[in-house]
């Protein structure tokens, strides 16, 4: 079975550029989560969706960050403009609500802003 | 105070030995608990769910103590491949939001 699919795997870009990260959740899952992980701050929840609707975006660090989920099989996390401090690994995870199901993570996108 | 607290370690364990560690959580209403493992530069992966009665999965045993609000993980007959960071995880709401501990590093040595 296909797991959570994230793209790109790696992204290196210059500060000020727009960055778009993509995520395809596991088919049938109805919750989707975006995380950021750095050595200094650990794993941080940025935003999560249920049935394509944002539930809580309080973890989004600034207005430069935005996320959308136009349908059940696709989500994007956008940073515009990007800054060097946004460099991190960004993970997407999905789960099925009900029965206390765990989340399943994608491989992550390693983002470096120069 | 962090919502899920763990000893960061590292726990240095000889191959074949047993290691145990735990975490504490602050939300007494939490209903679901998990252990994830994370290898260096990889994504967190579900190791096992933790049930009230305690449960085993091969060499791994998880225990939950609701009264004291702690969760434990025991690894028997440690393998070199068990070297990883183990994340204690608590479900925070009905939407499936998880609260992660900062992780306990385990290093199994030959």
HADDOCK unambig.tbl for C-alpha pairs under 7 A between the chains (distance, minus, plus):
assign (segid A and resid 42 and name CA) (segid B and resid 102 and name CA) 6.52 0.50 0.50
assign (segid A and resid 50 and name CA) (segid B and resid 95 and name CA) 6.91 0.50 0.50
assign (segid A and resid 97 and name CA) (segid B and resid 95 and name CA) 6.27 0.50 0.50
assign (segid A and resid 97 and name CA) (segid B and resid 96 and name CA) 6.06 0.50 0.50
assign (segid A and resid 100 and name CA) (segid B and resid 32 and name CA) 6.05 0.50 0.50
assign (segid A and resid 105 and name CA) (segid B and resid 43 and name CA) 6.34 0.50 0.50
assign (segid A and resid 105 and name CA) (segid B and resid 44 and name CA) 6.55 0.50 0.50
assign (segid A and resid 105 and name CA) (segid B and resid 45 and name CA) 6.94 0.50 0.50
assign (segid A and resid 106 and name CA) (segid B and resid 43 and name CA) 6.74 0.50 0.50
assign (segid A and resid 107 and name CA) (segid B and resid 42 and name CA) 6.70 0.50 0.50
assign (segid A and resid 107 and name CA) (segid B and resid 43 and name CA) 5.49 0.50 0.50
assign (segid A and resid 108 and name CA) (segid B and resid 43 and name CA) 6.55 0.50 0.50
